[in-house]
Amino acid sequence: MTGRFSGGVHTSASVEPLTPGNSTPVTLASDSAFDGLPLPQRYWAMLTIALAVGMTVIDGTVANIALPTIARDLGASPAASIWVVNAYQLAVVISLIPLSSLGDIIGYRKVYQAGFVVFTVASFCCACSHSLLSLALARFIQGLGASGIVSVNTALVRTIFPARTLGRGLGINAMVVAVAAAVGPTVAAGILAIAPWPWLFAINIPVGILGLAISLRTLPRLAGSGHRFDLKSALISMVTFGLLIGGIESLGHGERVWAAAAEIVVAIVIGAKFVQRQLVRPTPLFAVDLMRRPIFALSVATSSCSFTAQMLAYVCLPFYLQNVLGRSQVESGLLISPWPLAILVAAPVAGALADRYSAGILGGLGLGVFTVGLASLALLPAHPATITIVWRMALCGVGFGFFQAPNNREILSSAPKERSGGASGMLGMARLTGQTLGAALVALIFNMFSLSGNKIALALAAFFAAGAAIVSCMRIGGEHKLLIDHK
């Protein structure tokens, strides 16, 4: 490879072709002029991204299916077994922002691969666990590995694809997430039908080894900023988001309301101090510098509102279909499946269009369709035909899939390349916050309204989706100015 060197840092991007004789077909660069990988290296790099993201999404759902079996085998109560799920989610929430910042500093490739290694090793530990405590600890470590992957996932996609086709790459990424979410329960049920629950985690090991091997040969090796990691801010961030998300979940489930409210208040107080600290940092760990950009802030708000709507519907629909409409568990799963399948079709199309058209317009249209789909579910008759449910589910999927890739593209492209990690972290945090709030709102509604709460939850989901559509449309016009500023 050739290029100019200054102080030992490679400052000119060059790419080696992926050939059998070349053991290190990666890119060495710190120059912002670097614009994506060549073919076929680009597709091999996306394969390792797909394997990692697919594993983390599936692992976030398979444990839910297996909880009764795990609790019975380990002699744990149902309430205590929830920690198998909570430990994983808590680890992702508290480490997402620090790890995305670390990606900006040392390079996204390193954080991603470290996450891959930690996730795979922790999966082995999960499979070997013989007590609830050891399994919960292993799941926490697994969550840290998942966070290493998720925190820089979209930042890596930005380095893999040229700027002109970034939307297409993000569309593929959204498609992988939709497929993983759709097949997760099926995979879990299939494994449990023929093998004990430890195999739910053991299956990650060969996938992890394969994905890591591909990443070593294909992912671009881009130099990070090299500035010092703000450990104090990282610790404050972990406490803030841990208390906030934990408080929201506890409040939604009515678990010691006063204690949950206290958690949220303390999180807000600490968070205010945290933001003040970030405002005076030249390279803040929490991307307050990016939130000053109207396009970025509006895109993050759009994402958070839309994922709140999505989770409101996802959580309440199984209860609605089974307890109100009298459908079986298998029927309910099949009736919900048109939603992720529609995302599978819509996301790549929307991603390709996002490279040519306004994210504000595409996102507004998609979220408008999403709103109509949710409202139509809330207005279902007392005894709907199967096709009546199916087309409403598909409408929700088309709308959500049409919004996701353009919005993610806008979040990334409105941030400087050297802050892609911070943008990726904010994208992930917007998704997690929205999903947590949506699930908590469903629990709160169920506690207040019992079975009648299903339609209330769906109506509230439509309200959040409509709000997201309005926020998305507020970006129209500002995107043209953003392009001029970048030039």
Residue, then its C-alpha position, 0 to 999 in steps of 0.5 A: m500500500t502506498g500513501r503519505f505518512s505524518g507522525g506514523v499516521h496514514t493520511s491517504a486512503s488506499v484499498e487492497p483488493l480482496t484476494p485469496g493471497n492477501s491476508t489483510p484486505v483492509t483500509l488504513a485511513s484517517d483522511s475524511a476523503f475516504d469514501g467506502l470500500p470497493l466491491p466485493q469487499r463491501y459485501w463481505a464487510m456487510l456480511t459480518i455486520a449482518l451476522a453480528v447485528g442478527m445475533t444481538v437482535i435474536d439474543g434479545t428475544v430468545a431469552n424471553i421465550a425460554l424464561p419459563t424453561i430456564a426458571r424451572d431448570l435452575g430452580a428460580s422463581p419467575a420474578a427472579s428469572i426476569w434478570v436473565v433479560n434485564a441484565y442483558q438490556l441494562a448492560v446495553v443501555i449503560s454502555l452504549i454511549p461510552l462505547s460509541s465515543l470510544g469508537d470515535i477515539i480508537g476506531y470503529r473496527k476495534v470496538y466492533q471486533a472487541g464486542f464480537v469477541v466479548f459477545t461470543v465468549a459470554s455466549f459460551c459462559c451462558a451455555c455453561s451456566h448452572s445457576l441463575l446468578s451465573l447466567a445473569l452475570a454472563r448475560f450482563i457481559q453478553g450485553l456489553g459485547a452486544s453494545g460494542i457491536v450496536s454502538v458503532n454498527t451504523a458508523l461502520v456502515r457509513t465507512i463501508f458504503p460510499a456516501r452516494t449509496l449510504g441509504r442503500g447500506l442502511g436499508i440492508n441493515a434495517m432489513v437484517v434487523a427486521v428479519a432477525a426480529a421476525v425469526g427470533p421467536t421461531v428460532a428459539a422455539g425450534i431449538l427448544a423443541i429439539a435441545p435444552w435451553p443452553w443451546l440457545f446461547a451455544i449456537n452463537i459461538p460458531v456464528g461469532i467465530l465466522g463473523l469475526a474471521i470475516s471482519l478481520r479480512t474485510l472491515p476498514r481500519l480507519a484511524g480514530s481521533g486519538h483524543r483522551f477518553d473521558l472516563k468520568s463522563a462515561l461513568i456519569s453517563m452509565v449511572t444516568f441512563g441506568l437509573l433513567i431506564g430502570g426507573i421508567e421500566s419500574l414505574g410502568h410495572g407499578e413496582r414501588v412507584w415512589a422508588a421508581a419516581a425517585e430513580i427518575v428524579v435522581a437520573i434527571v438531576i445527575g443528567a443535568k450535571f452530565v449535560q453541563r459537563q458535556l457542553v464545555r468539552p471539546t469532544p463530548l462523550f454525549a453528542v450535545d455538539l451534534m444535537r445543536r444541529p437542527i437536522f440531527a436533533l429532529s431526526v433523533a426525535t423522530s426516531s425516538c417517537s417512532f420506536t415508542a409507537q412501535m413498542l407500544a404496538y408490539v407489546c400489546l398486540p399479542f395480548y389483544l390477539q389472544n385475550v380479546l380476539g381469541r386467537s391461539q398463540v401460533e395464530s397470533g405469531l402468524l398474524i403479527s409476522p406480516w409486519p416484519l416481513a413488510i419491513l423486509v421488503a420496504a426497508p431496502v427500497a426506502g434505503a435506495l430512495a433515500d440516496r436521491y430524495s429528502a429524508g424529511i419527505l420519505g420519513g413523513l410519508g412512511l410515518g404517515v402510513f405507519t400512523v394509518g396502520l396503527a389507527s386501523l388496528a385500534l379500530l378493528p371490529a369485534h370479530p375481524a377476519t384474518i385478512t382484515i388483521v393481516w393487511r393492517m399489520a402489513l401497512c404498519g410494516v411498510g410505513f415503519g420500514f419506509f421511514q427507518a433507512p432514510n431517517n438513519r441516513e439523515i442522522l449519520s450524514s448530518a454529523p461529521k465523519e469523525r463523529s460517526g460514532g457519536a451519531s451511531g450512539m445517539l441513534g441507538m440510544a433513541r431506539l432504546t429509549g423509545q422502546t423502553l418508554g413504549a413498553a413501560l406505557v403499555a404496562l402502565i395502561f394495562n395496570m389502569f385499564s386491564l383488557s380495554g387497555n389494548k385499544i388505548a395502547l394502539a391509539l397512543a401508538a398512532f398518536f406517537a407515530a403521527g407526532a414522529a411524522i410531523v417532526s420528520c416533515m419539519r426537516i424539509g427545507g433544512e436538508h438543502k441547507l445542510l448539503i450547502d454547508h457540507k460543500 
